[in-house]
């Protein structure tokens, strides 16, 4: 029996009739750009997260970039980002003309270490972008206290954390603005690229909408230099159809994580602090024998991956910053030991057992 890393077809088949009907409706109405479906999804997702507004955009990377611009961040500014995450978090900072300043992560949670942030703040620092990595929230209480002390904006990168919580409050609503990716493999995924921005700030809503739609709120009335980053109507219809199922799917992910927790041995497993809700976008273990385990899993046709193999500061794209080995010791160690195991809502206990036995063998 093979085990896929993720099974998007299984999810589709579980709600096939609903999805097919939603897609057919868009086609029948030839409503491919804009319209009521997008507004309905934005309203539903904002309500789900607990925010006043959601602005649909083309993808999660654009969501970060537009948020930075809406907050007035650009040339000459610095933005604090974690050393371990997907490159979009830092790349978006570069793309608005600002400079990402990397901070190491904590060994246990693997999210940005708040204890190290203040040491990286300068008079050019304008914002912090904490990433809720793998589905676990960053330590937002400490981060928000630092931001308040230094008058910094906070953009929550929630690309992997739909529905994650701290003390019952959903991520994306704690900072000034929250960004989401709806890439197909996410906990709430479209059938192509899609993204969203959430906030309670009316002015930010207005600015984000203008920036994402050629600088206009009304057609031909361009107030600022914007871009074309609209949420596709077909993707909005798919996301709106999927959204009512996300809590059921999240609970299924948590159950898969519990099965792993009970079966895996001799590896470091992910933690969930008592005041947090981990939504397990990824189930990431840690082992000094990572490469050996990865080879064994692949031999048995079990999907696995490394998220991520290189700390951002050590990528070629950031060689200009001159960082050396040892500058980010925790991220460096993690990148040499982490391994993402299969996890998806439809995963069965028998599949988890198979994965666990191969790792133990």
LUMDRENSE-557923 format. One record per residue: x, y, z of N, C-alpha, C in turn; residue in one letter. Coordinates in steps of 0.2 Angstrom, whole numbers, plus 5000, padded with zeros to 4 digits. Example, Ala and Ser with C-alpha at 12.3 -4.5 7.8 and 13.67 -1.06 7.14 Angstrom:
BEGIN
506649725039506249785039506649845039a;506449895035506849955036506450005039s;
This chain:
BEGIN
500449945000500050005000500450065000x;500350114995500750174995500350224999x;500650275001500350335005500550395002x;500150434999500250494996500450555001x;500850604999500950655004500350695005x;499950705000499350735001498850714995x;498250704997497750674992497150724990x;497250764986496750814984496150784981x;496250734977495750704974495250674979x;495450644984495050614989494550674992x;494850734993494450784996493950804990x;494150814984493650834979493050784979x;493250714979492750664978492250664984x;492450694990492050694996491450744995x;491650794991491150844990491050864983x;491150814978491150824971490450854969x;489950834971489250864968489250944970x;489450954976489451034978489951074973x;490551044973491051074969490851084961x;490651034959490451034952489851084950x;489351084955488851134954489051204955x;489551214959489751284960490151304954x;490551264951490951284945490451284939x;489951244939489551254933489151314933x;488951334939488651404940489051464937x;489651464939490051514936490151514929x;490151454926490251444919489551464915x;488951444918488351464916488151534916x;488451564921488351644921488851684918x;489351644915489951684912490151734917x;490151724923490351774928491151764930x;491551774926492251754927492751794931x;492551864931492951914935492451954939x;492551954946492151994950491451964951x;491051994954490351974955490151954963x;489551934963489251914970489651854973x;489951804969490251754972490851774976x;491251814973491851844977491651874983x;491151924983490951954989490651914994x;490351854992490051814997490651775000x;491151754996491651715000492051765004x;492151825002492551865006492151875013x;491551885013491151895019491151835023x;491051775020491051715024491751695027x;492351715023492951705026493151745032x;492951815031493051865036492751835043x;492051815042491751795048492051735051x;492251685047492651625049493251645053x;493651695051494251715054494151755060x;493551795060493451835065493651915064x;493651925057493851995055493352025052x;493352095052492852135049492852125041x;493352125038493452125031493952065028x;493752045022494252005019494252035012x;494952035009495052065002495352004998x;494951974993495251924989495751944984x;496351914984496851934979497051864975x;497551874971497751824966498151764969x;498451784975498851724978499151754985x;499451704989499651724995500251774995x;500651764990501251814990501051884989x;500551894984500251954983499951984989x;499651944993499351964999499852005004x;500451975004500952005009501152065006x;501352064999501552124996501052184996x;500452174995499952224995499852245002x;499852205007499852225014500452275016x;501052255014501552295015501452365012x;501252365006501152435003500652475006x;500052435008499552475011499752505018x;500252475021500452505027501052555026x;501152575020501652625018502352605019x;502552535018503152515019503552505012x;504152535011504452535005505152545005x;505452585000506152595000506452625006x;506952595008507352615014507152585021x;506552555021506252525027506552455028x;506552435034506752365036506152325039x;506052265038505552225040505752155043x;505652145049505852085053505452025050x;505851965048505551905046505851845049x;505551785049505951735052506451705047x;506951665050507451635045507151575042x;506651545045506351475042505651485040x;505551495034504851495031504951485023x;504451495020504451495012504651565010x;504951565005505351625002504851685001x;504151675000503751724999503751785005x;503851755011503751805016504351855016x;504951835014505451885013505451915006x;505351885001505351904994504851964993x;504251954997503752014996504052074999x;504452075004504752135007505252165002x;505652124999506052144994505752184988x;505152154986504752174980504452244982x;504352264988504052334989504652384990x;505252354989505852404990506152404997x;505852365002506152365008506652305009x;506952305015507452255016507252205022x;507252135020507052085026507652085030x;507452085037507952075042507752005045x;508251955045508051885047508251875055x;507751845058507751825065507751755066x;508151715070508151645071507451625074x;507351565073506651535076506851495082x;506251485086506351445092506451365090x;506751325094506851255093506251215094x;505851235098505251195100504651215095x;504451275095503851295090504051305083x;504751315082504951325075504751395072x;504351435075504151495073504651555076x;504651615073505051665075505151675083x;505751675085505951685092505851755094x;505351775098505251845100505851865104x;506151825108506751845112507351875108x;507351865102507851885097507651945093x;507051965093506752015089507052085090x;507052105096507252175098508052185096x;508452135096509152145094509252155087x;508652145083508752165076508352225074x;508052265079507652325077508152385076x;508052415071508452485070507952535069x;508252595068507852655067507452655060x;507652605056507352585049506852535050x;506752505055506252445056505552475056x;505152445052504452475051503952425053x;504052355052503552305053503952235055x;503452195058503652125059503152075055x;503452025052503051975049503151915052x;502751895057502751825060502451775056x;502651715055502351665051502151615056x;501451595055501151535059501351475055x;501951445056502251395052501951325053x;501851295048501551225048500851215051x;500551275053499951275056499951295063x;500551305066500551325073500651405074x;500251435078500351505078501051525081x;501351585079501851615082501651645089x;502151665093502051685100501851765099x;501151775097500951835096500951885102x;500851855108500751905114501451945114x;501951905114502651935115502751985109x;502651955103502751995097502352065097x;501752065099501352125099501552175104x;501852145110502152185115502752225112x;503152185108503752225105503552275100x;503052255096502852305091502552365094x;502152355099501852415103502452465105x;502952425109503452465112503852505107x;503952475101504352505095503952545090x;503352545091502852575086502952545079x;502852475079502952435073502252405070x;502252395064501652365061501752285061x;501252255062501252175062500852145056x;501152115052500752075047500852005048x;500251965049500251895051500251855044x;500751815043500751775037500451705040x;499851705037499451645040499351595034x;499751595029499751545023499651475025x;499851455031499851385033499451375039x;499051425041498651415047497951435047x;497551425042496851435042496551405048x;496251445052495851425058496251415064x;496951425064497351415070497151475075x;497251455081497051505087497551515092x;497551565096497851585102497351605107x;497251565112496751585117496151595114x;495951555109495251565106495151615101x;495751655100495751705094496051675088x;495751685083496051655076496551705074x;497151665071497651705068497451745062x;497751805061497551845056497151905059x;496951905065496551955068496951985074x;497551965075497951985081498352045079x;498652045073499052105071498652155067x;499052195064498652245060498352225054x;498552165051498352135045498552065045x;498152025041498351955041498251935033x;498751895031498751865024498651795024x;498351765019498151695018498351675011x;498551615010498651585004498051535003x;497751524997497351474996497551424990x;498251414990498551374986498251304987x;498151264981497751204982497951154988x;498551154990498751104995498651135002x;498451195003498251225009497651195013x;497651205019497051185023496351205020x;496351265017495751285013496151305006x;496051265001496351264995495951274989x;496151314985495751324978495951274973x;495751284967496051234962496551274957x;496851314960497351364957497651414962x;497951464960498151514964497651554967x;497651574973497151624976497451644983x;497251704985497451724992496951774995x;497051795001496651845004497051885009x;496751935011496951985016496351995021x;496551995027495952015032496252065037x;495752105039495952165043495252195046x;495352225052494752265055494852345053x;495352365050495552435048495152455042x;494752495042494352515036494752555031x;495252595033495752625028496152575025x;496352525029496752475025496352435020x;495752425022495352385017495252425011x;495152485011495052535005495752535001x;496352535005496952545001497152474998x;497052425001497152354999496752344992x;496052364993495652354987495852394981x;496152454982496352494977497052464974x;497452444978498152414976498052354972x;497552314974497452244970497052254964x;496752314963496352324957496552384953x;497152384951497352444946497252514950x;497352514956497252574960496552614960x;496052574959495352594958494852564963x;494452604965493852574968493252574964x;493252624959492752624954493052624947x;492752594942493052584936493252654933x;493952654930494252714927494352774932x;494352754938494452814943495052784947x;495652794944496252764947496552814952x;496552804958496752844964497552834965x;497752774964498552764966498752714960x;499452704960499652654955499552584959x;499152544956499052484958499252424954x;498952364954499152304950498552264949x;498652214945498052174944498152104948x;497852104954497852044958497252034961x;496752014957496051994959495951924960x;495551904965495351834966494951814960x;495051764957494751734951494051704954x;493551724950492851704952492751624953x;493051594948492951514949493351494956x;493851524957494251504963493851524969x;493451584969493051604975492451554976x;492151534970491651484971491851424974x;492451394972492651334975492851344982x;493151404984493351414991492651424995x;492151454993491551464996491251404998x;491251354993490951284994491351244999x;492051254999492451215004492351245011x;492351305011492351335018491951305024x;491351285022490951255028491151185030x;491651165026491951095028492551105032x;492851165032493551165035493651145042x;493151155046493151135053493251055054x;492851025050492850955050493450925047x;493750955042494450935039494950955044x;494951005048495451025053495450975059x;494850955061494850905066495050845064x;494950825058495250765055496050765055x;496350825053497050835053497350825060x;496950855065497150845072497150775074x;496650735072496650665073497250625070x;497350645064497950615061498650625065x;498650685067499250705071499250665078x;498750655081498650615087498850545086x;498650515080498850455078499650445078x;499950495074500650495074500950505081x;500750555085500950565091501050495095x;500550455095500450395099500950335096x;501150345089501450285086502250305085x;502350365084503050375082503550375088x;504150355087504650355093505350365090x;505750385094506450405092506550465087x;506050505087506050565083505750625087x;505950685085505650745089504950755085x;504450765089503750775086503550845087x;503050875083502850945084502450945091x;502551005094502251025100501651065099x;501151065103500551115103500551145110x;500751205111500651245118499951245120x;499851245126499151235129498651285127x;498951345125498451405124498351415116x;498651365112498651365105498251315102x;497951325096497651275092498051265086x;498351205085498851185079498351155074x;498351185068497951155063498251105058x;498951095059499351045056499251045048x;499451105045499451105038500051055036x;500551045040501050995039501150965046x;501350895045501650865051502350855050x;502750895054503450895053503850865059x;504250805058504650775063505350805062x;505750785067506450805067506850745069x;507450735065507850675067508550685064x;509050665067509750675065509850625059x;509350575058509350525053508850545047x;508750605047508250625042508350595035x;508850605032509050585025508950505025x;509150465030509050395030508250385030x;507850415034507150405035506850425028x;507050475025506750495019506850445014x;507450415013507550365008507150305010x;507050285016506650225018505850235016x;505650295017504950305016504850305008x;505250335004505250334997505250264994x;505650224997505750154995505050114995x;504650135000504050105002503450144999x;503650194994503050234990502650274995x;503050305000502650345005502950415004x;502450465003502650535001502950565007x;503450605006503750655011504050705008x;504250755012504550815009504950855015x;505350905013505750945017505451015017x;505151045022504951115022505251145028x;505851175027506251195021506951175021x;507251155016507951125016508551185018x;508351245017508851295018508551355021x;508851385027508651445030508651495024x;508151545025508151595020508751635019x;509151655025509751695024510251665020x;510251595020510751555016510651545009x;510051565007509851555000510351594995x;510451574989510851614985510551684984x;509851694984509551754983509651804988x;509951784994510051824999510851825001x;511251804997511951804998512251874998x;511851924995512151984996512152015003x;511751985008511752005014512351985019x;512751935016513351915019513251875025x;512751835026512651795032513151735032x;513351715037513851655038513451595041x;513751535040513451475044513651495052x;513051475056513151495063512751555065x;512551595060512151655061511451645064x;511151585061510551565063510551495065x;510851475071510951405073510351365073x;509751385076509251345076508951325070x;508851375065508551365059509051325055x;509651325056510151285052510051215054x;510051205061509951135063509251105061x;508751145061508151115059508151095052x;508451145048508451125040508751065039x;509251045043509650985042509250915045x;508750925049508450875052507650865051x;507350915048506550915048506350875042x;505750835043505450795038504750795038x;504350815033503650825033503350755031x;502950725035502550665034501950675031x;501650625027500950635024500450655030x;500050705028499450725032498950755028x;498350735028497750765025497150735028x;496550765028495950755032495750685030x;495850655024495550595022496050535024x;496550545027497050495029496750445034x;496950385033496650335038497150315043x;496950285048497350265054497850215051x;497650165047498050115044498650145040x;498550205037499050235033499550265038x;499350295043499750325048500250265051x;499950215053500250155056500850125051x;500650125044501150105040501750155039x;501650215039502150275039502550265046x;502250255051502650245058503050185058x;502850135055503150065055503850075051x;503750105045504350115041504850165045x;504650215048505150255052505450215057x;505050175061505350135066505850075064x;505750055058506149995055506850005055x;
